[in-house]
Amino acid sequence: MNSLVPLKWRFEVKLALRHLTTGGGQTLLTVGAVAAGVIVIIFLTALIFGIRARLTTMLTESIPHVTLRVRDLEPVPLSEIQNLENAMSSTRIEKQAPQLKFIDNWQHVIDVVRTVPNVRVASPAVQGQGFASRGGNPIGVSITGADPAQQDEISPVTKDLIAGRFVGLASDEVVIDYELAKDLSVAVGDRIRMTSSMGNTESLSIAGIYSRGQGRGGAYVTLRTGQSLFAMGNSVNVVYVKVYELFGSDQVADRIESLVPYEARSWSREFPSFVSSLNVQAASAYLISGFSLIASSFAIASVLIVSVLQKSKQIGILKSIGATRSQILRVFTLEGLAIAFAGSISGAIVGSLLVYLISLPLQTTSRPGHVPDQLFPVAILPVYIFGAMGAAILSTVIAAWFPARRAAKMNPVDVMR
């Protein structure tokens, strides 16, 4: 050990270690205060960011991150086009009824979108409303026509299947939601009729049934079948985009709009209240962690101040035999540093173990055919573990600095009197 410590610091290191080893319960109490602060930070950040990740996945996993479609033109009053200040005019704005708008040059759009940074997948699709029926029981349903392999990357269906298949879908096949299958009393292999809002009808065989546990979902067909149902020829009406960095969707949408003459809507702009709630959760985690650090710092400072007062006579003796003010300062600073490292390491170990243990309990899921979910969704994030350790070490050293200065300024004559 002596070989690892610089010669001029050996006296301070030996004295600091002796103080800590002879401190007994007081040393353990101080180390425990540091460890408790680290445990609280790791536990809270793991739980809050785990819940945040689950909520984000539930919302965004099954939807495109950016959706391209033809922009709806807003009616412009005549008074804004011509100068009618001296004429009497009356304006009544009426919007057109929603209509399917075609993207004819979708191959070019796909090529352009794929050059945008952060874009992972870009897929053409036909999306519209229709009816599914078997016999005389028509039920409204959202119909999506796309290449199954690409659509599986945009809105994963295969992972949510409870029967049948999705990838490799034929033009006369369809994959439907579990709730729709239950309402129609059908199973894999049965045939149903799909009728689009354009009035076109196709008889399709059920190739798969999926469930996301989020209410009734839609029906998926091939791109060719979707184009036929909605009479689009070789065109599509939407282009779906999936990105790598989820919260960079706004920048991707803005970049795409500058390159192609279509509207690009990001998921975060579609659900602003959800994004706001995620930000509140993250801010809460940081705020609670900060207060935990402050509370543990005050506890550490209090214990160290008591330690300085208890060692007042020893400090006076050391200074009377030649110990300098800087040496006394280093002794108590090194004590605080040792306490910080011991507390942060033990807190990180206990905190990580605690997070792992609470991740084990499972709860039954409402999704048929799916494995149980975690009762407490947690995220063990190394960056927050090391961040908690670093913050605890820094706050402990700062807390130790003030009693160390008090000890260094002590007058040996006054102490020994």
Secondary structure, 3 states (H helix, E strand, C coil): CHHHCCHHHHHHHHHHHHHHHHHCHHHHHHHHHHHHHHHHHHHHHHHHHHHHHHHHHHHHCCCCCEEEECCCCCCCCHHHHCCCCCCCCCCCCCCCCCCCCCECCHHHHHHHHCCCCCEEEEEEEEEEEEEEECCCCCEEEEEEEECHHHHHHHCCCHHHEEEECCCCCCCCEEEEEHHHHHHHCCCCCCEEEEEECCCCEEEEEEEEEECCCCCCCCEEECHHHHHHHCCCCCCECEEEEEECCHHHHHHHHHHHHHHCCCEEEEHHHHCHHHHHHHHHHHHHHHHHHHHHHHHHHHHHHHHHHHHHHHCHHHHHHHHHCCCCHHHHHHHHHHHHHHHHHHHHHHHHHHHHHHHHHHCCCEECCCCCCCCCEECCCCCCCHHHHHHHHHHHHHHHHHHHHHHHHHHHCCCHHHHHC
